[in-house]
Amino acid sequence: MFRHVDIYIPKAITNDKSPITNTPYPVFYLLHGINGYEGSWQDKGSAIDTLEALIASGRCQPMILVMPDCNKWPFRTRPVDRTNKWKCVLNYSRLIHEHRIEYALSDLIDMIDSTYCVSTAYAAGLSDGARMAVNIANLRPDCIRMVGLFSPVMQNKQMPVDSTQYYSVYVGTKDIFKPSGARFHKRLKKAGIPHRYIEWKYSHDWDMWQDCLSDFLRNM
């Protein structure tokens, strides 16, 4: 299955006199949630604008931003609407086991590593994208150093396999999926895995995820 990906190179990198293939830069893999697409983070979450503003103010290091389409449905054919949302969510749960997008993302990491000079990698995702961020970190502990989980919807007993990776878990106090993130935090704490746990007065929405992104970038 073909998939789209948006790759953004910040101005601070393109203005560098050294070729991008020779100078090592971090790579940040940013994943959307259910029913999203490769442009969701910019169209709804202003990811590029946030990254550029933080780099310009010196609060974030320059990095390559990679935003893949990691939906179980191909391209922008998203069958979810207000009338059939929960039916599609149940169907999506079945598709999780049929289409392991994490393996495609692992191939994408190899492609990025062969195209650019990569120093280290970070991964973050919102909602179901947070579940995938943990899985891709488990598949690629060789390169992913930090993981951000924004309003995470996690599978039962899902855990990191590498205790050296650092996690930031963000939950909204008004979020219907708050228990999922809180349980994951407790599992991390019990296992002694280094992490931050942040609760904000938000719901499961883009206001929450925009602030999560900004905070995660500043704390890399």
C-alpha positions, 0 to 999 in steps of 0.5 A, a space after each residue: 500500500 502506497 502512503 504519503 508523507 510530509 517532510 519539512 526542513 526548517 529555515 535554520 537548516 536550509 540556511 546552513 551553509 553545510 549540505 544537509 546530507 553532511 550535517 547531522 540533525 535530529 529527526 522528529 516523527 509526528 503521528 496523527 490520530 484516527 481518521 487523520 492524514 499526513 497533513 493533519 498536524 499542519 492543517 489542524 495543529 500548526 506543527 510547522 509554524 510551532 516548530 519554526 517559532 520555537 527554533 527562532 526563539 532559541 527554545 528548540 533545536 533545528 530538526 527535520 519534521 516528518 509527518 506520515 500518513 499512518 491511517 489504516 485507511 489509504 490516503 484521504 478516503 476516511 469513512 468516519 463522520 458523525 453518523 457512523 463514528 463509533 462503528 468505524 472506531 470498532 472497525 478501526 480496532 480490527 484494522 490495527 491487527 490487519 495493517 501494522 503501520 509501524 512496520 511501514 514507519 520503520 521502513 520510513 525511518 530507514 529511508 530518512 536515515 539514508 537520505 539525510 545525515 541524522 543525529 538522533 530521532 524523536 517520535 510523538 503521536 496523538 490519541 491512536 498515534 500515541 499507541 503507534 509511537 510506542 510501538 515504533 519506539 519498541 521496533 526502533 530503539 536503535 534510533 528513537 531517543 524520546 517519545 511523546 504521548 498526547 492524549 494516548 489511547 493505549 492497548 492493555 499492558 502496552 509497554 516500552 521495551 527499552 528502559 533508556 528511552 524517555 517518555 512524556 505522557 500528556 492527558 486532559 482532565 476532561 478527556 474521555 481517554 484520560 484513564 488510558 494515559 493514567 494507567 500507562 503512567 502507572 505502568 511506567 512508574 512501576 517499571 521504573 521507566 523515566 518519564 514525565 506525566 502532565 495533566 492539563 484542563 483540556 479535552 480530546 482536541 487540537 487545543 490540547 495537542 497543540 500545547 502538547 507539541 509545543 511543550 514536547 519540543 521545548 523539552 527535547 
